[in-house]
Amino acid sequence: MAFSVPGYSPSFKRPPEVVRLRRKRSRSHGAAASRSPELREPTPRRAALAAGLPLRPFPAAGGRVGGPTAARRNPFARLDNRLRVAAEARDGLPRGQQEAPGSALRLSFSESDSLSSENTELPVDWSIKTRLLVTSSQPFTWADHLKAQEEAQGLVQHCRATEVTLPQSIKDPKLSTELRCAFQQSLIYWLHPTLSWLPLFPRIGADRKMTGKTSPWSSDETVQHILMSDWSVSFTSLYNLLKTKLCPYFYVCTYQFTVLFRAAGFAGSSVITALISPTTRGLREAMKNEGKSLGIEFSLPLIEESDQKKKAHGTSVGLGEEQTLSDEDEEESFSWLEEMGVQDKIKKPDILSIKLRKEKHEVQMDHRPESVVLVKGVNTLTLLNFLINCKSLVATSGAQAGLPPTLLSPVAFRGATMQMLKARSVNVKTQALSGYRDQFSLEITGPIMPHALHSMTMLLKSSQSGSFSAVLYPHEPTAVFNICLPLDKTLEKEAVHKELTNCGLHPKTLEQLSQIPLLGKSSLRKVEMSDYMCNWRS
């Protein structure tokens, strides 16, 4: 039941008046539109037509457009969305995806981000890829059915670190023996341990793939000891190669985290560096306290960077900063109670509560990219000894019980086995406006390390006449290895290149890997090359 109040009658109480006003507006608008044809279209549609953008007419009842019984447009529809979508189509961005700074950039060898230069390159990407899918309008027949001589030549070229320089464009790639040998050379990597019935990469989250596989060492301590002894020898051999700059980098892949060791001269550092990700508070505490003589100095670069930004912006004290208060600061914050003589009446947090609140902040970043740890210089040798003696490095239960971590390297080392990335080409028919057209693809699977990705890019430039697209699938825990570290001012690029000439990398690959990382916590996910000009998206 509605009650009427004298003198109060809102507009929604009188529908006839609202309808009358709307009819009056529509009649006046129609008269104005008849005088000016430009006013017949709404403002966003007029702007779109002026810009030459195609727009669909409003649908009419019965599915026909422009009929006598045209349906009214949806008053909640945003016509300016069509302008936005058309603008995104010109920029090459998918609908609904905003272009973030650094997410889609154009790079070249020059410092400027101009595509006018013929020497275009990708940014350095230190993550490990599990799959690479390349598509092109030209076939990949050159990658199929290598001859025995070509395969053997590719193996020799890899072992001898032979520098192969291909022409900018190869007229008939299928008949190019040089291209096919170089392709074989780029597929090789080195692995320890080697168990042909077990997939040893990736190790994080790989229990399902290993379940049901034979693992005779899981319950035999003698076999476990032998495996770990051999692994320690191989690990030490790799580090010695790295120290003498005969190995550019290598990975240690455990069932919980991954370590990237890089030789001096990479990522803007004049000393050996090691990045560990993801980490936990337990691991970090063990690195600090495992044996008093084995303390490892390390830093948390992303956390330190975040703290510096907060200080620079003058962030006020909040919950996050309150959680990081030290025990001494917490004690001092209650000193004024003693001066007032009411310290006994106020319930003071005990030491355990303060410690738990402090540790909560550290635990929150566990298993996240922000937990990445940086170890530099002499401390990397201490890290080597720590990892060799760390009991939690090997799983004690599950499918990976007793299995040493996986060592991945671009060059040979003691106890390593030569392995090949798997490659296969597929030809399909795709629908086009004029019918069907051939679409060719090349799929490469396995632990694709940074040097292999760059080598593939150089080969594809020559074989596909500088035009192809590629989708990259990174091993997510390793994406954070692309963070930019504090730079050393004493680093000289020319001297670094001269010292690393025998590290087993192609000179152009060495130059690319010597760049300062730009991707942050991301990694390359899509690469498009057209007329030798490269666009990438992370």
Secondary structure, DSSP 8 states (H G I E B T S, - for coil): ----BTTB--GGG-HHHHHHHHHHHHHHHHHHHHH-GGGGS-HHHHHHHHTT--------GGG-SS-TT-----TT--THHHHHHHHHHHHT--TT----TTTEEE--SSSS--S--S--------S-EEEEEEEESS--GGGSS--HHHHHHHHHHHHTT------S--S-GGG-HHHHHHHHHHTEEEEES--TTS--S--TT-HHHHTTS--GGGG-HHHHHHHHHHHHHHHHHHHHHHHTTSS-EEEEE-SS-EEEEE-TTSTT-SS-EEEEES--HHHHHHHHHSSGGG----B-HHHHHHHHHHHHTT----HHHHHT--HHHHHHTTHHHHHHT-TTTS----HHHHHHHHHHHHHHTTTSGGG-EEEETTHHHHHHHHHHH-GGGS-SSSTTTT---EEEESS--TT-EEEE-EEEEEEEEEEETTEEEEEEEEEEEEEE-HHHHHHHHHHHHHHTTT-EEEEEEE-GGGGGGG------TT--HHHHHHHTTTSS--HHHHHHHTS----TT----EEEEETTEEEEE-
